């Protein structure tokens, strides 16, 4: 007997009710069901009206692809290294660990996904680890009852990328199931072609090899060079055209300004209607896991509707702009930042004179620092920081290795001019955001 989910990307996603009972039980927890109320692409719906899909559907897709990668890799015991790793993958408990990690990897996301992280500075990975370890959560209780505390610790280590097994690379690397799913899913829901790539041929081309004493997922170049190029190009176009879209980034800036204004009001002793847990976050207070799990997109949207009628003119104005899609306008200053610094300073003065406090209405936004940042699309740098910025957490592999004829390995950009060009291309966008009411001032300063 199987539990089946209909999915727009993978068609039928199924889990065996006996062998994969743990996965089905985890899906049914309130912590997983909460992800139905958190949008996968945060505020992208202001730009692409179809991107209302949830973290829940993405998580199911990632879990399904974890199973498919295990199936694809298990047929290739073609050298001594891979035999060792394939044996590891065929272990039933390891398979459950992998699927569970894939399913739960995003369980720590807060309202509007990455957008809230901009304000709190706390990454969702930290919340995920806390939720798994918190004894009051349904997820923790199910994991402990069925597989014990050591299973939970390994799950945490896999998500933290500190586990030494091949499982980590399937969940988090340049060829991981997270990216495999979200590119196709986000592309479909946004109604664009940019994120499409040949998933089936990528899966067909995957192999396992040892690189610098660690297991790595690699690509057989004789099978998958062009498919891999398409995959990297899909990532590049999705970042530039969807994830970094100026309108979406502007909405994220506006959301951050709303939270900043509300935080300032509460910190200064002011009074606004506020959800008690959101108030704790706005005051930068510690929030227990059980409280954090009460938050979703609906909570923030309700507050924004309440604050749109606030007696505080700035908070009210910002919320009305957000709800009515009267977003901040932008100009690209990526290439002219040094030359425009003085002009931006003059704009700030003019904004304050017009009653638009620069703290809440003017923002220079650097897309490179986004939580969506993909290290493979940055110039090679051996000193890259971890995306969760902790010294005790190891970064996922930042390279794609290819298996050549004869069995030797090389880094992909050394064998593909397309990928070499992308890797050596500066990938950053800096934009200046401002209210439309200041458009004439912006134009008069020569910024437009």
N, C-alpha and C positions, 0 to 999 in steps of 0.2 A: 504493500500500500504506500502511496506517495501523496505528499501535500504539494499541490500545484498552484503556482501564481502565474497569471497572464501578464506579460511584460511587453512594452512597445519596442524594446531593443532586442531582447533574447527570446521572444515569443513565449515559450513555456519554461518557467523556472521551477524545478521540483526538488524535493528532499524526501528521502526515505523515512517513513514514520517510525521505523524500528532503529536502523543503523544511525540515522541522523535526528533522533528524537530531541537531542540537546538543542540542535539548531532551530527546530520548530518551536520548542519551548521558549527559547531566547527571543524569537520573532514575536511571540505573543506577550512578552513582558511590557509593562507600561513605559519603561524607559525606551524601548524600541518603537513602540506605538507613538510616542511623543514626536519622533522624527517625521511622522506624517504631517506635523504642523510646523515644520521648519523647511523653508524653501532651499533646495539644493544650490541655486545660484543667487541666493541673497536678494539683492535689489535689482537684478537683471530684468525683472518683469516690467520695469519702467521703460526699458528699451525694447525688449523682445517680449511681446505680449503672451507668448506661449510658454515662457519659462516659469511655470508654476509648479513644476515637478519637485518632489520632496527628497530630503535626505534618506527617507525610508526606502524609496524605490531604488535609489543609487546603491544603498547598502545591500539590498537583495541582489542587485546585479553584480556587485563585487564578490559576494559570497558564491554566486553561481560560477563566475569566471575563475575563482580559486579552484573549484572542482574541475573545471575544464583544463586548466593549466596542469594540474596533477595528472589528469588523464593523458594530456599531450606529451608530457615529459616522461611518463612511466614506460614508454616504449623504446627509449633510447639509452640502453646500457652499453654504450659503444666505446667506453674506455674505463680504466680502473677508477678514475675520479668519479665519473658519473654513476658507476655502480654503487659506490658508497652513498651518494646523495639520493639516488633513486630508491634504495632500500629505506632510507629515512622517510621519503615521501610516501612509500607504500604502507608504512606503519599506520594502523587505523586511528590510534590516538593522535598522532601527528596530523592526520587528515582532518580530524575534528578540531584540533587546535587551529589549523590554518583557516578552515571555513568559519569558525567562530570569530577569529581575529578579523577576517575580512568583513563579516557581518557587523561587528561591533566597533570597527575602527573610527567611525564618525559619531558615536553615541554621545560624545561630549559637546557637540555643536550647540551653540546658543542661538537666540533669535536672529534671523536673517544671516545665519551661517557666519562667514568671515567678517561681515560688516560690524558686528558687535565687538569682535576682537580688536578692532581699530581703537575703540574707546577703552576697553578694560585692560588691554595689553596682555591678557592671559589667553594662551592658545588652547584650542579645543582638545588637543592631545592630553593636556594636563587634566582636564575635566574627565576625559575618557578613562584615564588611569585611576582617578579618584572614584569614579562610578563603579568600576570593576572591583575596587578594593573596599568599597563601603558596604558593611554588613547589612544595612537596612534596605538595600536595593534588591529588587526582584532578580535582576541579572546575577548579582553576587550569590544570592541564595540558591538559585538553580545550578550555577556552576559548582558551588561548594558541595551541594547535595549529590550531584551526579558524578563529579570528577575530583573534588577535593581542592584544598588551598594551593597545592603545588601547580595544578592546572591553571589556576587564576594567575599565579606569579609568572608562569611562562607566557600566558596571554599578554600580560602587561609588558613583559620584556620584548615580545614580538612587536607590539605596537610602539614601544619606546626605541626599537631597533637595536637593542643591546643583546638580544638572543643571538647565539652564534650559528643557528641552523639555517638551512636553505629556505625555511618558511618565511623568514624576514624579507628575503629578496623578492618573494612572490607578492608580498603585501606592499613593500616599499622599496622601489628601485627605479631605474629608468624604464624598465620593462615590467611594470607591476599591474596588477589587476584593477587597482584604483584608477589609474590613468586610462587603462583599456576601456573601462566602463564610462567614465564621465565624459570623455571626448565624444563618443558616439551618442550618449544620452543627451548631453547639453546641446550638441549640434542639431539633433532631431527636434528637440523641444524649442530651440530658438528659431527653427525654420531656416537654417543655413546649411550650406554644403561643406563649410570649412573643416569641420571635425571628422569627416568621414575618412576611413582608412580601411585596409584589408585585414580585418581582425582574424579571419579564418587562416589566411596565409601566414600571418605573424605567429599564431598558435602552432601551425605546422612547422615553423622554422625554429622554434625554441629548443635550446639544449641547455645542459648544465655542465659547467667546467669549474676548475679551481683557478682562481686568480689571486695572486699574492696571499696564498694559503687560505683563502676564503671561497666558499661556494658562490658562484654567480650565475644568473640567467643570461645566456648569450644567444646570439643569432647565427644560424648557419648561413654564411654569405652566399653560398651556391643556391640556396633556396629563397632567402628573404631579403636581399638587399633593397630591391625596389619597394617592397611592402614596408620595410623599415623607414626608408626615406619618406614615403607617404605618411607614415605615422608621425614622424618628427615634424614634417611640414603641417600636418593637421594640428599639432600642438601649437606651432608657431602662429598659424592663422587664427586659431581660437583665442589665443591670448591677445593678439593685436586687434581682432575684430569683435570679439565678444567679451572676454573677461576684463579687458582694459578699455572697453568702450567709454568714451568721454561722458555720455549721459549716465551710465551706470555708476561710474566713479563719482560723478557729481551728486548722485543720489546718496552715495555712501558718505561723501563729505557733509551733505545736509543732515543726514542721520546723526553723524558725529557731533555736529554743531547743536542739534536739538538736545542730545544727551549732555553735552558740555554746559549748555545754558541751564538745563534742569538741575544738573549737579551743582552749579554755582548758586542757584537759588536756595537749594536745600542746605548746602554747606554754610551759607550766610544766614541761616535761620529763617528763611522765607517759607511760605506755605503754598504748596500746590498739591492737587490730588495725585496720589502716587501709590502704586502697588508696593506693599511693604518690602518685598524682596528686591524689586527694582530700586527702591530707595536705598537699600543697603549697598547695591552696586554703585549707584550714583555718588554715594558718600565714601566710596572706596573702602568699605568695610568688608570683612571676611564673610563669605557666604557658604553655609554648609551645603553639602552635596544634595541633600533632600530638598532644600529650598531652591537651589539652582535648577533642579529638574522640573520645577513648576513653571519655568519660563519657556515661552515659545513665541512665534511670530504674532500670534493673536494678542498676547499680553501687551506687547509694545504698540501694536496698531491701535488697540483700545485706548492706551494712554495718550497717544498722539491725537486721537479724536477728542479726548478730554482736554488736553492742553491747548488745542486749537481755540478754545474759548477761555483761556487763562487771562487773568487780569494783567499778567506780565506781557507787555507788548512784543518783546523780542521772541519769547517762547511761543506765543500765539502765532506770530507771523511765520516763524520757521516751520511750525507744524502744518499750518495752512498750505504753505508752499509744498511741503512734502506730500500731503494728502491729495492736493489738487494738481500735482505734477508741474508746479511752477518752479522748476529746479534752477539752480545756479547756472549761469552761462560760463563758458570756458574759452581760453585761448591756449594754444600750444606754445610753450616757451622753452622747449627742450634744447633747441639750438641757440637760443638768444638769451639764456638766463643771465649771464654776466652783463650783457648790454642793456637788459631791461630792469635790473635791480633798482636803479634810481627811479625809473618810471613807476615801478610797483610801489615804492615808498611814497611817491606823490599820490598814487591812486588811493593808498591807505589813508592818507591825510584827507583827501577829498571825500572818501567814504565816511569817515568819522564826522566830517562837517555836515554831510547829508543825513546823519543819524543812523548810518549803517556801521555799527561797531565792527572793526576789522577782526576782532576775536571770534565773531559769530558769522560774518558775512564774506570774509576774504580768506582764501586758502590756496597755498601752493601744494599741489598733490603730485607725488612721484610714484608712478605706477610700478616701477621696479621694486619698491618696498612692499608691494601688495602681498597678502597671504597666498595669492595664487602663483607666486614666483616659482618658476621652473628652472632649476639649476642647469639643465642641459642646454637651455637656450641662452645662457650667459657665456661670456668669454671664459676660457679655462682659467681656473684660479684654485690653487691647492689650499688656500686659506679661507675658503667659504665657511660662513657660520652655519650652524645647524638651523633648520627652519623653526625649531622650537627653542633655540637659543639657550641651551643648557650644556655645560661642559661635560656632564656625566651621561649625555645621550649622544650616541653615535649617528652621524649622518648616513643616509642611505647612499648607495653607490651612485656616483655622479656621472658615470660613463656607460656607454653601451659598447660591449665587446662583441666582436664577430669571430666566428669560427671559420678559418680559411681551409682550403684544400691542403691536406697533409696534417691537419690538426692543430696548427699554430693559431694563436689569438692576436688580435690587434684591436685598437680603439676605432670605433666606427668612422669618426671624422677623418681618420687617416686614409680611408678607402673610399670616401664619398665626397666629391667636390661640393655637392649641395649642402651636406651637413657641415663640412669644414667652413663654408661661408657663413652659415647660421651661427656656429659656435664662436666665430671671431667677429660677429656683428654686435655692436653695442645695443642692448635691448632695454631701453628705458624711455619712458614718456613723462615729461613734467608739464603740468597744466596749471594755469592760474584760474581759479573759480571766483565769481563775483555775481551780485544780483543784476538782473537785466536793467534795473533802474539806473545802473552806473555805466551803461553801454556807451553813452555819449562821452563821458569822462575817459573811458578806456580808449575810445577812438581819438579823442583830442590829444591824448598822450602818445599816440602813435603805436599803441599796443595791438590794435586790430589791423 
